[in-house]
Amino acid sequence: MNAPLSTPGPREIAPELARSWLLVAATRPETFDENARSHADAVVLDVEDAVDASHKDSARDDVVQWLHGEGNRAWVRINDATSEHWAADLEALRAAPGLQGVMLAKTEFGTQVTDTYNRLGARVPVVALVESAVGIENATEIARAQGAFRLAFGSGDFRRDTGMSADREAMAYPRARLVISSRAGGLPGPIDGPTVGSSHPILREQSAITVSMGMTGKLCLQADQTPVVNEVISPTRTDVEWAYEFLEDFEARGCIVRDGSDLPRLGRARKIMQLAEAFGVLPVAR
């Protein structure tokens, strides 16, 4: 069977499956509405690296004001737990109705995640952004911390901290640590660092590396990166057709396991179909 596939327009994606995480500078509130309408699975208003220390208060106020607007929803990247701005970020965001969760910058210890989670209250999820050698070495502790929702890779700051290059081989270790730690902590797959620049072929190539490493999301710096990331991280047409045919055959033979290879293939097929349904890539009814 070679069933054609249908791909509907943008839809709301559950954050545990979100592929594209679009960082939006909090110093540009005039762009919030436009970016919220983009193809990003998750929009992250950034009051950390994107904001100079002298403008933290005004940028935070603009974010909170926008989150109080009707129908406005987003994540917020907050300042790290050792920063003088961390407590003020949490206090301001506690009552923001449109807050979907926070991304905690420069996470190095599980206690930082838990302290953030407890201060926010109302069970606000925390994405732990790991950006240093210490954070990578403590990744499993971070993943197992109360309140941890997903791990994310702050690749630029990590390279600055360690002196490592951006080469695929150099970045394989930290990516693998985040993937393994996420699994050990019972979390969804981690979110990879961003691709700098405007080249979509390079973005496509680097997003394919994200997938090959077992990561299931990617930070984006521009709205036009999000459709590319979404496409590459989604199951391919070939994958969905294979999964559909495998499950159809499995059911036709009474769900009987024939050999040791059936169970791994069954798990893969079910996962592909789960993602295909979530992302709107499904076989058209015959």
C-alpha positions in Angstrom: 0.0 0.0 0.0 1.3 3.5 -0.9 -1.3 5.7 0.8 -1.0 9.4 0.0 -0.6 11.7 2.9 -2.4 14.8 4.0 -0.7 17.7 5.7 -3.1 20.2 7.2 -2.1 23.7 8.2 -0.5 24.8 11.5 -2.1 23.3 14.6 -1.4 23.5 18.3 1.3 21.1 19.4 1.6 19.7 22.9 4.7 21.1 24.5 6.1 17.7 25.2 6.2 17.1 21.4 7.0 20.7 20.3 9.7 20.7 17.6 10.4 24.4 17.0 11.0 26.7 20.0 11.2 30.3 18.8 13.2 32.7 20.9 11.8 36.3 20.7 13.6 39.2 22.2 11.6 40.8 25.0 12.9 44.2 24.0 10.7 44.1 20.9 7.1 43.8 22.2 5.8 45.0 18.8 6.8 41.6 17.4 5.1 39.4 20.0 1.8 39.1 18.1 3.4 38.3 14.8 5.7 35.7 16.2 2.8 34.2 18.2 1.1 33.6 14.8 4.2 32.0 13.3 4.7 28.3 12.6 6.6 27.8 15.8 5.3 25.0 18.0 6.4 27.0 21.1 7.1 30.8 21.3 9.6 31.8 24.0 9.8 35.5 25.0 13.4 36.0 26.1 14.1 38.3 29.1 17.6 36.8 29.6 20.4 37.0 27.0 18.4 39.1 24.6 18.0 41.9 27.1 20.7 44.2 28.5 20.8 44.4 32.3 19.7 48.1 32.1 16.5 47.1 30.3 15.5 44.0 32.3 12.7 45.6 34.3 11.0 47.3 31.3 11.3 44.2 29.1 9.8 42.0 31.9 7.0 44.5 32.3 6.2 44.3 28.5 6.2 40.5 28.6 3.9 40.4 31.6 1.5 43.0 30.0 1.4 41.0 26.8 0.7 37.7 28.7 -2.3 39.4 30.3 -3.8 40.1 26.8 -6.8 38.0 25.7 -5.6 34.8 24.0 -1.9 35.6 24.4 0.1 32.6 25.4 3.9 31.9 25.4 6.8 30.5 27.3 9.4 32.9 28.9 13.1 32.4 29.1 14.0 33.7 32.5 17.3 34.7 34.0 19.4 32.0 35.7 18.9 31.1 39.4 22.2 32.8 40.4 21.2 36.1 38.8 19.8 39.1 40.7 17.0 39.2 38.2 15.7 35.6 38.8 13.5 36.3 41.8 12.0 39.3 40.1 11.2 37.3 37.0 9.4 34.7 39.0 7.4 37.2 41.1 6.3 39.0 38.0 5.3 35.9 36.1 3.5 34.0 38.9 0.1 35.5 38.1 0.5 36.0 34.3 -2.5 34.1 32.8 -0.9 33.4 29.4 2.3 31.9 30.8 2.7 28.3 29.4 6.0 27.6 31.2 9.5 29.0 31.7 12.9 28.2 30.2 15.5 28.5 33.0 18.7 29.8 31.6 22.1 28.4 32.6 20.8 25.5 34.6 23.6 23.6 36.4 21.8 21.8 39.4 18.5 20.1 39.9 17.8 22.3 42.9 17.7 25.3 40.6 14.8 23.7 38.7 12.9 22.7 41.8 13.3 26.1 43.4 12.0 27.8 40.2 9.1 25.4 40.0 8.1 25.9 43.7 8.3 29.7 43.5 6.1 29.8 40.4 3.4 27.6 41.9 0.4 26.4 39.9 2.5 23.6 38.4 4.2 25.7 35.8 6.6 23.5 33.7 10.3 24.3 33.6 12.5 23.6 30.6 16.0 23.5 31.9 18.4 25.2 29.5 21.8 23.5 30.0 24.7 25.7 28.8 27.9 24.7 30.6 30.2 21.8 31.4 28.8 21.6 34.9 25.3 21.5 33.6 26.1 18.7 31.2 27.8 16.7 33.9 24.7 17.1 36.1 22.2 16.5 33.3 20.6 13.4 34.9 20.2 15.1 38.2 18.6 18.1 36.5 16.3 15.8 34.5 15.1 14.0 37.6 14.4 17.2 39.5 10.9 18.1 40.6 9.4 20.4 38.0 11.7 19.5 35.1 9.7 19.3 31.9 12.3 19.0 29.2 16.0 19.7 28.8 17.4 22.1 26.2 20.9 22.7 24.9 22.4 26.2 25.1 25.1 25.2 22.6 26.5 28.7 22.1 27.2 29.3 25.8 28.4 25.7 26.1 31.0 26.2 23.4 32.1 29.5 25.0 32.4 27.7 28.4 34.4 24.7 27.1 36.2 26.0 24.0 34.7 23.2 21.9 33.9 23.8 18.3 30.4 23.6 16.6 31.5 20.6 14.6 29.1 17.6 14.7 31.8 15.4 16.3 32.6 17.9 19.0 28.9 18.4 19.9 28.0 14.7 19.9 28.9 14.2 23.6 26.8 17.0 25.1 23.9 16.1 22.9 24.1 12.5 23.8 24.3 13.3 27.5 21.1 15.3 27.3 19.3 12.6 25.3 20.4 9.8 27.7 19.6 12.0 30.8 16.2 12.9 29.5 15.4 9.2 29.0 16.8 8.3 32.5 14.7 11.1 34.0 11.5 10.1 32.2 11.3 13.3 30.2 10.5 13.8 26.5 13.4 14.2 24.1 15.6 17.3 24.6 15.6 20.5 22.6 18.8 21.1 20.5 20.6 24.5 20.3 19.9 27.0 17.5 21.4 27.3 14.1 22.9 30.8 13.6 22.4 32.4 10.2 19.8 32.5 7.4 20.8 29.6 5.3 18.0 27.1 5.1 20.1 24.3 3.6 22.5 24.6 6.6 19.5 24.7 9.0 18.1 21.6 7.3 21.4 19.8 7.6 21.8 20.7 11.3 18.2 19.8 12.1 18.9 16.4 10.6 21.8 16.0 13.0 19.3 16.9 15.8 17.1 14.0 14.8 20.0 11.6 14.3 21.1 12.3 17.9 17.7 11.5 19.3 16.7 15.1 20.1 13.1 16.0 19.4 13.1 19.8 19.3 15.3 22.7 18.3 15.7 26.4 19.4 15.0 28.9 16.6 16.3 32.4 16.3 14.0 33.5 13.4 10.4 32.8 12.6 11.3 31.6 9.1 13.4 28.8 10.6 10.4 27.2 12.2 8.8 25.5 9.1 12.1 24.0 8.2 12.7 22.6 11.7 9.1 21.3 11.9 9.5 19.5 8.6 12.8 17.9 9.4 11.9 16.7 12.9 8.5 15.3 11.8 8.2 11.8 10.5 8.9 11.5 6.8 6.3 10.4 4.3 8.3 7.2 3.9 8.4 6.6 7.6 4.6 7.1 8.0 3.8 4.8 5.0 6.1 2.1 6.5 4.5 2.4 9.9 1.0 2.3 8.5 1.7 -0.8 6.5 3.5 -2.5 9.3 0.6 -2.0 11.8 -2.0 -3.0 9.2 -0.1 -6.2 8.6 0.4 -6.8 12.3 -3.3 -6.5 13.0 -4.2 -8.7 10.0 -2.2 -11.6 11.4 -3.9 -11.3 14.8 -1.2 -9.2 16.5 1.0 -12.3 16.7 4.7 -11.6 17.4 6.7 -13.8 15.0 10.3 -13.1 16.1 12.5 -10.9 18.2 12.5 -8.1 15.6 8.7 -7.6 15.8 8.6 -5.8 19.1 11.2 -3.1 18.4 9.5 -2.5 15.0 6.1 -2.4 16.6 7.3 0.2 19.1 8.8 2.3 16.3 5.7 2.1 14.2 3.4 3.2 17.0 5.7 6.1 17.9 5.8 7.3 14.2 2.0 7.1 14.0 1.6 9.0 17.3 3.8 11.8 16.0 2.2 11.7 12.5 -1.2 12.2 14.1 0.1 15.0 16.3 1.8 16.8 13.5 -1.0 16.3 10.9 0.9 13.9 8.6 -1.5 11.0 8.1 -2.5 8.5 5.4 -5.6 9.7 3.5 -8.5 7.3 4.0 -8.8 4.8 1.2 
